[in-house]
Amino acid sequence: MAPPPPTMKVLLIGPLPGKPASLEEPIGGARVTFAEAVRELPRRGFDLDVVNTARPRPNLPLWKILGYELLTFARVVWAVLRRARPSDLVFLHMSAYSALSAAFAIWALCLALRRPLALRFFGDSLHFTYHRYGRFRRWLMDRTFLRASLVFEERQTSREFSRRDNFRWLANTRDLPPNETGRERAGVRRLAFMGQLRKEKGLAEALEACRSLPEGCHLNVFGPPMPNTDFSLFDGHPRATYGGTLEPEEAQRVLAEHDLLLFLSYMKSEGNPGVIIEAFQSGVPIVATAIGGVPEQVEHEKSGLLVEPRSAPELKAAIRRLIDDPALYRRLCAGAKRRGEFFRSGRHFDRLAEELRAIARK
């Protein structure tokens, strides 16, 4: 047996989920993804020094949000100054929305300290933010932190960055245990909507499409409330119930009790949503909007159905199609299980470990 690779010390920076989830700090996909890196990298011989960047954001006054942002920025910069030199590399997980401040500062510090920097952007935020900015900001990004040793992005089809030698695709992954509930899904009866209850996540469209579900079919909605959540949409709804907020470890159990997941976001910055992977690994097919990186996950008519964003009629038709065609539904269930295996963490983190060791050696 080959000897294990030597231990490498990594200063790992990103947001960890709080315990328990709260209205001020709801657990989103970015926190779950970073927690997976904290769990998986030590299994591959990395000694981690973790800097937690989680801070309250939703459901707070703007002045408090800005205050937390400034405190977190100062804390991270101070941590890099103190702890980067004894590390072999710095690995920053972040959203691109704050890139011109945090990423630029950390890139400059790593340059001064002669330490390699790897960046991982959550979702499709890099692609979305890059095109939202004007020419000067894009020029500044191109000549500073986008020249980091490695830049990982979740969206695979980003043509803007595919020719850059330091860019890599790194899928969002999950590694849930096999679904052993023994529950056979004969058809679509229990539908689930899981995620932060933002308007942009398509909650209103889900509730509208499910009003006319057949007798015996029901939609259960799970997720933390957000500032624009309109709970009046549930008033008098004949086929929908709000089930509260779930902790990450509860997701698979709840998904296994359902027959179909609705993922209806119209946020252009969606990457590879983790809840879709969790549904796949639970054997649950998806009806999802064709937005961001979602079509890279959900293979239309193989592991789920793709619909246009903000279209309650098209969503309603897709659900009805699965109810009326049990053979199609069974085929999607089998396809979901196969697709879930592709997004298991093993192969992706093995490749990530090789990439990180390579830049540290250089």
N, C-alpha and C positions, 0 to 999 in steps of 0.2 A: 504494500500500500504506500502511495506517495505521501511524503510528510506534509502536514498542513502548512499553508502559506504563513509567513511571519505576521505577527499582529501589527496592524496599522492603526494609528491613533487619528481619529477624525473628529473635528469640531463640527457637530451637526446642529443646524439652526432651523427651527420651524415651530409650528403651533401644535401643542398637544391638547387632546380633549380633557375638559374638566370633569370632575366627579362631584355630584351628579350634574347632568345638563341643567341649565337654567335659562330663563328668558333672556338674561343679559349675555350668557355664553352658551348658545345652542350648539350642539355638536353637528358640524357640517362635514362634507366629504374631505375637505383639505386636512382637517385635524385627524380623521381616521386614516388617511393616506400617510401622513407623517408618522403616526403611531406605528404603522406597519413597518416603515423604514427603521424606526427605533428597535422594533422587535427582530427584524430579519437580518440587519447588517451584522450584529454580534455573532449570529450563527455562522457567518462567513469570515470570521477572524478579525473583525474590526472592533477596536476599543473606542467607544463613543464617549464624547464629552458633549452633553446635550444642553442647548440653550432654548428654553421654551419661550416662543414669541406670542403665545395666546394672550389675548386681551379682550375685555368686554367691548362689544360694538353695537349689536342691535338693541332696540328698545331703550336707548340712552339719549340724553340731550347732546347736541352737537359739541358743546364745549367739553363735555366729559370724554366723548370719543376722541377729540383732538388731543386732549390731555393724555389719555392712555397711549395714543399713537406716539407722541413725543417721548413719553417715558420709556416705552418699549424700544424706540429707536436709540435712545441714549444707552439703555441697558445692553442692547446688542452690540453697539459700537464698542462699549467698554469691555464686553466679554471677548470680542475679537482681539482688541489690543492686548488683553491680559493672557488669553488662552490659545491664540492661533500659533504662536511661535513654537510651543512644545508639541503641536499637532503636525501630522504629515500633510493634511489638507483640510480645507474648509468646505463644507457642503451645506448650501443655503437652500431651503425649501420656502417658496413664497408665491404670492399672487403678483402679477405684473402691474397691478393698479398702483402699487407703492414703489415701483421699481426705480424711478428716477431719484429717490431718496435713499432707501435702504441698500438696494443692489449697487448703486454707484459708490456709496460710502464704503461698503464692504469690499468691493472690487479694488478700490484705491488702497485700502488698508492691506489687503492681501498682496497687492503689487509692492507696496513699501516693505512688507515683512517677508517677501519672497516665499510666499506660500501659494500653492495651486488652489484655485477656486472652482467648484462645481456648482451650478445653479439648476434647480428643478422648479419649473413653473407649474402651478396647479391649473387644472382644467385647460381651457383654450384662452386663458387671459393674456398670454404673450401675443398671440396672433391678433386678438381683438384690440388690445391696447396699442400695439405697434401701428395699426392702420388708423386708429382714432387720432393719434398724434400728428402734428404737422412735420414738415421736412426737417426743421432744426432739431426737434426732439428725437426723431428717428436717427438723424445723423449723430447726435450725442450718444444714443444707445448703441449704435453700430460701432462706435470708436471707444467705448468704455466697457461696460460689463457684459455686452454680448460677445466680447472677445475673451471671455473667461475660458479656462482650460476645457471645460465641458459645459454644455447647456442642454438640459433634458426638457422635452415638452411632451405632453400627453397626446396631442393631436397628430396623427400620422400623416395627414395629407397637406401639411403646411408647405406649399410650394415656395413661399418666400424665404424659408430657411433651409431647404433641403440641400442646397449646394454649399453650405458652410461646413467646413471640415470639423468644427467643434460641436455641431448640433447632433443630437441623438433623439430617437423616439423611445420613450419609456412609458409603457402602458400603465394605467392605473390597474392595480391587482388586488385580489382578495384570496384568502386561503381558508375558506370555511370548511368544516368537517362535512363529510357526506351526509345528505339528508336521510335520516334513519327513522322518520316518523311512521313509515309504512303506509302513509295515506295515498291512496290511488285517486288521481284526478280524472274523473269521468267526463267532466265538462266545466264550463265557466259558470260558477255560482257565486264565488266570493272574490271580489276585486279589491285591490289595495292601491292606495296612493300614499307614498312615503317620501318625506322631504320637508325642508323648511317651507312654511306656508306663506311664501311670497306670492304676490300677484303674478310675477313673471314665471312662476313654476306651473301655471296652468290650472290652478285649483278651480276657478270659476268654470272653465271649459269642461273639466271632469264632472263637476256636479251637474252642469246642464245636460251633458250627454247621458248621464246615468238616471235622469228623472224617469225615463220611460223603459227602464230595465224590466224584463219579464218578472212575474211573481216568483219568488225564491232566489232572486239575484240581489246582491247588496254590495255597496261600495263602503269600505272602511278607510278612513283618512287618518294618517299618523304623521306627527311632526310638530316642531316647536312653533308657536305663533311668532309673527314678525310685525313690524310697525304697520304694514298695510294689510294685514289679515282681516278679511271681512267675514266674521262668523255669522252674520245675518244670512249668508248663503245657505246655511244649514237649516234655517227656520222652516219648518213644515216640509222638509225634503222627504219624499216617500221611500227613497232607496239609499240613503247615505247617513253615516254616523261618524262623528269625530272621536277617535280613540286615544287622543293625548300624545305625549312625547315618549319616544322609545330611547333607551340606552343602546349603544352599538351592539352589545352582546345579546340583546333581545331581538335583533332584526331577523336573524335566520329563523328563529322559532315562529315569529309572526308571519314571515313570508311563506313558510312551509304550510301554514294553515289556510293559505289563499291559492286561487287558481290563476290569477292574472295580475300583473303589475302595470299600472298606468304611469308613464313618465312623460309629462306634457310640457316641459319647459320650453320657453321661447327666449331664453337668455343666450345671446350670441356667443357668450364666453364659455359655454358648456364644453368640457373636454370628454373624458371617459368616466361618466358618473359611476361611483362605487355601488350605489343601490342596484343598478342594472346587473352588475357582476354578481352581487349577492343573490339576486333573484335567479339568475342563471344557475348558480351553484346550488340553489335550492330546487332546481327543476321547474321554475316558474317562467313561462314565456312573457313577452313584453308587448304592449302597444305604446309606441314612443313617437315623439315628434322628430322629424328629420332636421336636426339642428346641431351645429358645432361638430363634435366628434362622435355623436351618437350613432350615425350610420356606419361607423367603423366597428361598433360593438354589435348592434342589432342587424343581423342579416335579414333583409325583408323576405318574408314567407319561408324562412328557414328556422330562425329562433324567435321571431316576433313579427309584428307588422309596424310599418312606418307610416305616419300620417303628417299632414301639413300642420304647422303651428297655428294656434288660436282658432282651429276649426272644430267646433263642437259637432257639427253634422258629420264630418269625415270620421271623427273619433267614434261617434255613435254607430256609424255604419261598420267600422272595423270590429267593434265589440259584438255587434249583432252577427257579423259574419262568423266569428268564432263560436258564438252560441249555437248557430244553425248548422255548423259544419264540424262535427266532432272529429272526423278524420283529420282535418287540417289542424285542429287544436292538439290532437295527440302527436302529430308530426312536429309541431312547434315545441311541445314539451321535450321531445327527444332532442331536438336541435338546441334547445336552451341548455340542456345538460352537457352536450358536447362543447358548446361555446364557453360554458363556465370553466371547463378544464383548461382551455387556452389561456384564460386570465388568472390561473393560479400563480402564486408568487415565485415558485421555484426557479423556472428558467429565466424569468425577467430579472430577479435579483442576482442570480449567478452571473448574468451578463453585466449588470450594473457593477458588481464587485470587481470584475475583470477590468472594466473601464476605469474605475477609481484607482486601482492599483497601478494601472498603466500611467496615468497622469502624475501620480505621486513619484514613480520611478524616474520620470523625466525632470 
